[in-house]
Amino acid sequence: MKLRLLGILSACILIAACNQDKIYLDTPLDQLLASSVVRASKSNDLSHFILPESDDFASIPQDPRNPLTKEKVELGKMLFFETGIALSPTKEAGKKTYSCASCHVPSAGFRPGTPQGIADGGIGFGSNGENRSKLAAYRDFEMDVQSVRPLSVLNVAYVENTTWNGRFGSTGVNVGTEDRWDLDPTLHVNEEGFAALETQNIEGLEVHRMEITEEVLDDYGYRTYFDQAFAEDSDEERYSKRNAAFAISAYLRTLLTNQSPFQDYLKGDKEALSEQEKRGALVFFSDAKCYHCHKEKNLGANEFYALGVNDLYQTGVAFNTSKEDVRNLGRGEYSGKAEDNHKFKIPQLYNLGDSPFYFHGSSKYSLKEVVEYFNEGIPENSDVPTEQVARQFKPLNLSDQQVEDLTVFLESGLRDPNLNRYVPERVLSGFCFPNNDLFSQIELGCE
C-alpha cells in the first residue's frame, strides 16, 4: 500500500513538473517572438511594452499639477458617465441626455459604436452604441459632432499630444507652435502649460456643453466627492468645472488594457496567446514592420502620417462635415503647414476589434480590411496628394496566412476582455448612462 501511495505521489509530482515546464519552457516560436519584441523595445527587454496596474499610480504618466489619487479617480469615473452634467445643450431636448461615454463606449473599446461620435443632438444606443443617430429637433450644425472618428481613450496616459491632429498640450510636438494658439480660442488653454489630457478636458467640458452646478453638487451628491478629491483647494476652486476636468483626466489615465492576452504573455504566461496569435504577433514585430510606427508602450506614437485613407464625410453617414471641412487636413489644420496636410496621429491598438470602424474617417469596417489596406499599400483617397502619403506606406507582400495571423493578433491578442471594471454600477444622479434620452433608456433597460 505504501509503495502504491508513493507511486501515485511520484506521478503527481511528475505531472506537476510537466505542467510547470509547459508554462515556462519557451518553444522556438516563443523564443523568436521574444527576440523580435526585444529588438523593437526601447528598453532592450519586454518591460517597455508592459502596462502598469491601474491602481499603481506611481507608475502611470501624469501631470505633476494633477497627481493621481484614489478619490480623484473615483470622482472622474462618475463624471465621465454622468448624463446629469449635460446642462448646456443647444436645445432643451438634449438636456441631461448624453455623457463623455456617449462617444467613448466601454464595450466598443471606449470609442463610438457608430462611424461618428454624437453627444448633444444624439438619440438612441442599441447594445454597443450602434443605434446612435440624430435627434429630430436638431439641425446638423447644432449637433456636437466631430469630422473625425473619436479616438479610444484606452491607454491615453501615454499620449503626449491629444486628438488626431495633436492640438492639445504645450509640450511634445507642440513646442515651437505657440503662435498657433492665439489663432483659435479653443487652444488658448495650451498656454497654461498643463499636460495634453488635462488641457483637452478643460476645453472639452466647454465644447461638449457640460456644467458643474449646485444641482450637480447638492441634489446629486457630488459635493462630498469634490471635497475628498480636492480637499486642499479653496471653495471657489474646489467645485469648479476645471477640477471636474482634472478628475476626469485622472480617471482616464487609469484606463489601461493590462489584462489583455499580449500583456499576460509579456508578463510570463506563455499560454496567454494562442499559436495563431503568437504567429500574428511575430508578423507585427517582423515582416509587417508595424512596430516601426506603433512603438510606444500603448502600441501607438506621438507622430503623424498621411495614409491616403478616406475622410469621414466620404462615408455618407456623417453629420456637419463635408469635403471643404478644414479638419480633414489633420495636423496641417493645426500647424498651418502644407507639408502636414492629411497627416493624422498614430493611434494605440488595444481593443480595436470592439467596434467595427477604423481610421480617422471610419473608412474600413473590419480589422482584416485594415491589414489588407496596409498590405496592398495603395492610397484610396484621391484628395490626398501622392507626395503627402508616408513613404513607409507601401506594399508589405504578406502572405494570406500572415494577413490572417496578424488580424487575429490585433483582434484578440490585444483585446482586454474586462473593460467593464472601469464602469461604475451607477452614477449619483441615478440617470441612465451613457445616454439618457428616452430611446436609450428603453434600449439600456433603465427607463
Buried (B, 14 or more C-beta within 10 A) or exposed (E): EEEEEEEEEEEEEEEEEEEEEEEEEEEEBBEBBBEBBBEBBEEEEBEBBBBBEBEEBEEBBBBEEBEBBEBBBBBBBBBBBBBBBBBBBBEEBBBBBBBBBBBBBBBBBBBBBBBBBBBBBBBBBBEBBBBBBBBEEBEEEBBBBBBBBBBBBBBBBBBBBBBBBBBBBBBBBBEEBEEBBEEEEBBEBBEEEBBBBBBBBBBBBBEBBBBBBEBBBEEBEBBEBBBBBBEEBEEEEBBBBBBBBBBBBBBBBBBBBBBBBBBBBBEEEBEBBBEBBBBBBBBBBBBBBBBEBBBBBBBBBBBBBBBBBBBBBBBEEBBBBEEEBEBBBBBBBBBBEEEBBBBBBBBBBBBBBBBBBBBBBBBBEBBBBBBBBBBBBEBBBEBBEEEBBBEEBEEBEBEEEBBBBBBBBBBBBBBBEEBEEBBBEEBBBEBBBBBBBEBBBEBBEEE
